[in-house]
Amino acid sequence: MTNPVTESRRHFEDLAIGEVIDLGHTTVSKAMIITFATEFDPFPFHLDEAAAKASLLGGLASSGWQTGGLILRMLVDSFLSKIASAGSLGFSNLKWKKPVMVDDTIGGTVTITDLHRSETHPQWGIVTLDFDVRNQKGASVLSMRLVNLVETRTPTVAA
């Protein structure tokens, strides 16, 4: 039976290994950093400019979790909202490679690196996405692998 919510979206069969998704870009402001850190990650290098300047980071920096949240939003806008996504199965190999500082613009790409049907639930496909997120200078700021569940258009029992 076709799901009326996702029938017009791309399904597992429409995806291809090697497909590259452009995440777009977003600029991280001082207010964004402090607002997020105040509620979720209240370390001094996310909240106080003087403390941040004296820290290993050398200035006010975005929480890595904030960076992750921002790129997730970018992924939803550029890809997940256009496919029959049923949610994530988890992530691995998360690396915060360089801090995201005030007024940095981050963006990047996600590449589909694996596609396979679930062996036990053939109505679901599993897509593996590798992230490459960079700042405006081209420096890598984050990489990770995300595994997502996607509806199939033609469920079949795995042979």
C-alpha positions in Angstrom: 0.0 0.0 0.0 1.3 3.4 -0.9 2.0 5.9 1.9 0.0 9.1 1.0 2.5 11.2 3.0 5.5 10.1 1.0 4.1 8.9 -2.4 5.5 12.0 -4.2 8.9 11.8 -2.6 12.0 9.9 -3.8 12.2 6.3 -2.5 15.0 3.9 -1.9 14.9 2.8 -5.6 15.5 6.4 -6.7 18.8 6.8 -4.8 22.2 6.0 -6.2 25.6 5.3 -4.6 27.9 8.2 -5.4 25.1 10.7 -5.4 26.3 14.0 -3.9 23.9 16.3 -2.0 24.8 20.0 -1.6 23.9 21.1 1.9 24.0 24.8 1.2 25.6 27.2 3.6 24.8 29.0 6.9 26.6 31.6 8.9 27.1 31.2 12.6 26.6 34.4 14.6 27.8 35.3 18.1 24.2 35.4 19.2 23.5 31.9 17.8 26.6 30.5 19.7 25.7 32.1 23.0 22.0 31.2 22.8 22.7 27.5 22.1 25.5 27.3 24.7 23.5 29.0 27.4 20.9 26.2 27.1 22.8 23.2 26.0 26.6 23.5 26.3 27.6 26.1 28.8 31.3 26.0 28.7 33.2 29.3 29.0 34.6 29.1 25.4 31.0 29.0 24.1 29.8 31.8 26.4 32.5 34.3 27.3 34.7 36.0 24.8 37.6 36.7 27.2 37.6 33.1 28.5 37.2 31.8 24.9 40.2 33.8 23.7 42.3 32.3 26.6 41.2 28.8 25.7 42.6 26.2 23.4 40.1 27.4 20.8 41.4 31.0 20.8 38.0 32.6 20.5 34.2 32.2 20.9 33.4 28.9 19.2 30.2 27.1 18.4 29.5 23.9 20.3 30.2 20.8 18.2 26.6 19.7 19.0 25.3 23.0 17.6 27.3 22.5 14.4 25.8 19.0 14.2 22.3 20.4 14.7 22.9 23.1 12.0 24.0 20.5 9.4 21.2 18.2 10.3 18.8 21.1 9.5 20.7 21.7 6.2 20.4 18.0 5.4 16.6 18.0 6.1 16.1 21.0 3.9 18.3 19.8 1.0 17.6 16.0 1.0 15.6 14.3 3.8 12.5 16.3 3.3 12.5 15.2 -0.4 12.8 11.5 0.2 10.6 8.9 1.9 12.8 9.1 5.0 11.6 7.2 8.1 14.4 8.5 10.4 18.0 7.8 11.3 19.4 4.5 12.5 22.4 6.3 14.0 25.7 7.9 13.2 29.4 7.0 13.5 32.8 8.4 12.9 31.8 11.9 14.1 34.8 14.2 14.0 34.9 17.8 15.0 38.0 18.7 13.0 38.2 22.5 13.5 36.2 24.8 15.7 33.4 26.9 14.1 34.0 30.4 15.2 31.8 33.6 15.2 30.8 34.6 11.7 32.1 31.4 10.1 30.0 30.2 7.2 29.7 26.4 7.1 28.4 24.2 4.3 29.4 21.1 2.4 28.3 17.9 0.9 26.8 14.6 1.8 27.6 11.6 -0.4 25.5 8.4 -0.6 28.1 5.6 0.0 25.9 2.6 0.5 22.4 1.4 -0.2 20.9 -1.9 0.8 17.5 -3.3 1.7 16.8 -4.5 5.1 17.0 -8.3 5.2 14.2 -8.6 7.7 12.0 -5.8 6.6 12.1 -5.5 2.8 9.8 -2.5 2.8 12.7 -0.5 4.1 16.0 0.5 2.5 19.1 1.6 4.3 21.1 4.5 3.0 24.6 5.5 4.3 25.5 9.1 4.0 29.1 10.5 4.5 29.3 14.2 5.5 32.1 16.7 4.5 31.4 20.0 6.2 33.8 22.9 5.7 34.1 26.6 6.6 34.3 29.6 4.3 38.1 29.0 4.0 37.6 25.4 2.8 38.9 24.0 6.1 37.2 20.8 7.2 35.1 21.4 10.4 33.1 18.2 10.7 32.8 14.7 9.2 30.6 11.8 10.1 28.6 8.9 8.7 24.8 8.8 9.1 22.6 5.7 8.4 19.0 6.4 7.5 15.9 4.3 6.9 14.0 5.0 3.6 10.8 3.5 2.3 11.0 1.2 -0.7 8.5 1.6 -3.5 8.4 -2.1 -4.3 8.9 -4.2 -1.2 10.3 -7.6 -2.0 11.6 -10.4 0.2 15.3 -10.6 0.1 16.6 -13.7 -1.7 
